[in-house]
Amino acid sequence: MSLSEINLGSIPLSKMLDLAQEHALQSIRNRLARDQAHCLPIFRIDDLARNLVAITAHDRAHLQNCPSCSRLFERVCAERQSQVPRSWIESAGRSLVTSLEPLPLGPAGWSPMRTLPWAESSDQQLEIEWILDRDREQLTLEIRSQLATIADQLIGVQILSEESADGDGGLVRFAQLLPDAEPGWWTTRLRFPTRELIPMHGIGGGVQAAPVQWETLQAIDRADLMRSIRECAPDSPAFVAWQDWGFTIGTDPRLPISFRIELQGLIDSHE
């Protein structure tokens, strides 16, 4: 029975509110049922994400157009990919920057007897350097390059704890290089509160950074990319750069529809 068929004048207010709530809930149930009527079975999505079955043309087309199935597929893929090293690190070659020197952080905090690590890629086109803020409450990882082709790509950063020093796990963030005040340089800075890094045992595994083509991002990378955007202050140059990226590359149909919707929602929420 719909609300229009009920004589509301003979019903107490509390009962009317209960009816309105039930009507709203039923409308949601009906909408979800309509939306999910043609969805892929959950077990099918799980098998596809884990490469246990071959994907069909129907599967691929559905995942490209159904936000719900795309979101679940991305989640399962990210879970599986968290157990292996990031593909963009393995394929970086001479563009990879690796610093295995741990930061001088321990349970007691900052150790003034140690210098901060600096490193560059084998091809000398990408540099990273840790910078300690004056109040020692925050560490900044500065990433820079003089090569325009690198500045046109994303930069992936993986901070490794002692437990994740073999290449999998660790803290991953993505950034974009922006024109620096010093002519001929592109730079970005990622900031981390020292209280978050101390539990990682001084980042005993070090840090790795490399240019990343957005087309090669996997599900787990896209999740970390969204986390990186959320951590930017809405009025910062970094967030403005992500907005530009979202309005151009972020609408590319080669990206999962669930990612595009989430990205657009995040950008729109800060306009």
N, C-alpha and C positions, 0 to 999 in steps of 0.2 A: 504494500500500500504506500502511495506517495504522500507527501505532506499536504498536497492540495486536496486529498480525499478525506482528510481528517478535520473534524469540527474542533478547531483549536480553542474556541471560546469555552468549551466544557472541560478543558484539561488544565490541571494545575501547572504553574510556571515550571516547577522542577521537572515534571513529566515532559513538558514541551521542550525543555533543554535536552533531556535525554533523547527524545525523538529526533531533534535536530542533529545531535552528535551521531546517532546511529545512521541517519540519512547521509551525513557527510562521509562516514566510514564506509558505508555501502557503495557510495559513488567512487571512492578510492579503490575498493576491491574490484568493482566492475571495470574501472579503467585499467588496473593492473592485469586483470584477466584478459582484456582485449589486447593489451600490449604484448603479453607473454604467450598469447595463443599460438603464435607462429615462431616462437623462440626455439633455438636449438636446445635439446636436452642437456641438463647440467653435466651428466656423465660424458656426453659427447664433447662438450667444451673442454672438460678436464683432460680427456684423452688426446684431443687435438693440441692442447697447450703443452702436453708432455711428450708429444711426438709418438704416441702409441698407435695412432691410426693416420692414414693418409688424408689430407685435406682435399675436399672436393670443390668443384666450381661453385656449387650451391652454398657450401660452408663459407667459402671466401666472400662471396657476395653478401651473405647474411651478416657476417662479422663487420663488413664495411658499412653497413646501413643500420644495424641495431645497436644503440648505445648500451643496453643492458647486457647483451651477450658479449659485446666488445669489452666492456668493463670487467666482466668476470674472466674472460680470456686473458686480458692483460694482467690481472691479479695472479692467476695461476702461473702464467709465464714468468712473472717477476719472482715468485716463490721458487720456481725451478732454477732460474738464472742466478739466484743469490748463492748457490752452492758452487759456482765456478768463477774463474777470473773474468773480469770485464773484457769483452772482445776488443774495444777500442784501445785498451792498454796492450793487448797481445799483438795488435796490428800496427801499433804506432811506429815501430822501427826506430830509426835514428832521431825521430821527433819526440821521443819519450824523455821526460825529465824524471830522474829518480834520485831521491836523497834518502838513504837508509840510516842517516845519522839521527838518533832520537833527540827530541827536544829536551832541554834541561828542566823538565818538570817531574816532580815526584809528589808523594803524599803530603809533604810539608810545603809544597808550592814551588816557587821559582828558585833556581840555583844560580846565583850571580857569577859563579866561577866558570861558566860555560858560555861560549858564543853561539849565536843562532845560525842554523844551517843555511847555505846558499848552494844552488846547483843549476846546471844548464843542460840542455839536450846535447846529444852527440853531434848533431849538425849545427850546434851553437845558435839556433834560431829561437829558442824559447828558454826563459830563465824563471826561476822561482826563488823567493827569499822570504824568510820569516822576520817579522818586525814586532817588537814588544812595545805596547803602549806605555806611556809614562807611568800610569798608575798600576801597571803590571796586572791589570784585571782582564786584559784582552790581548790576544795574539792576532796579527794580521799576516796572511799569506799573500804576498805581492807576486803577480805573474805578469811578465812583460815580454814583448817581442818587437823587433823592427821590421818584420816581414808582413806585408799587407795580406798575403794569401793566408797566413795564420790568423790574422785579425778578422778575416771573413768567416772563420769557423767558430764553433763552440770550443770552450776549453773544459776538459774534464779533469777533476782533481780527486784523487783517492788518498785519504789519510788512513794509515795503517796502524793498528795497535799491535802489541806483541803477539796477540793471539791470531791476528789476521795477516801476519807478515809474509805468508806464503802466497799472497795475491788475491785471495777471495775474502769477502767481508770488508769491514772497515767503513769509514765515513766517506761518502761520495757526494760531491757537489759539482754543479756546472756553472759556467760564467761566460761572459762575452768580454773581449778586449775592447776598450774604448780609447779614443785619442788622448794621449797624455799631454801634460803641460810642456814637457820637453819634446821639441819637434822630432818627428821621425820615430816616435815610440808609441805603442799601444799597450795599455796597462789595465789590469783589474785587481781588485783587492777583496779577499774573502776574510771576514773577521770571525773569530771564534773566542768565546769567553774561556779563560784559562780553567775555570771550574769544570767545564765540560771536557777539557782535554786531560786533566789530571787523572780521572778514572781510567784513561787509556794507557796508563803507566808511562807517561812521557812520550807517547806515540813511538813506542819502541820499534815499530816496523817502518817508520819513516813516512814519506809522502811521494806520490807519483802524479805527474800531470802530462797531458798530451792534447793536441788538437783533435777535435772530433767532428766528423761530418754528420749533420743531423739525420741524414738518411740511414745511418748505421745504428742509430739508437735502438736499444732493445726495450722491452717492457720495464725492466728494473731500472734502466737509465731514465726512462720517461718519468717514472715515479720520483726519482731523485732530482730530476730537472724541475718538476713542479714544486718540490720542497725547497729548492734553491730560489725559485721565484718568490715563494711565500716569505722567505727570510729577508727579502729586500725591503727597505723602507719605501712606502708608496711614492714619496717625492724624490727618491734618489735617482741619479743618472743610470744606475744599473737597472732599476725597475722600468724606467722610460725605454731603455734599450730592449728589455724583454717585451714591452708593449709593442714596439716596432716589429720585433721578431714574430710576435703572436699575430699581428695583422697581416703579415706577409707569409712567411714559411709556415707559421702555425695553422694556416688554413689549408695547407696542401692535403689533397685527398689521400695521399700515400700514408699519412699519419692516421692512426686509429680514430674512429669517430668519437669514442669515449674520451680520448685525450684531447681532441680538438674542442669538445664541449666544455671540459673541465678548464682548459687553458683560457678559452674565451670568457667563461664565467669569472675566473680569477681576475682577468684584465678589466672586465666590465665593472667589477665590484669596487675598483679603485679609481674609476674615472670621475 
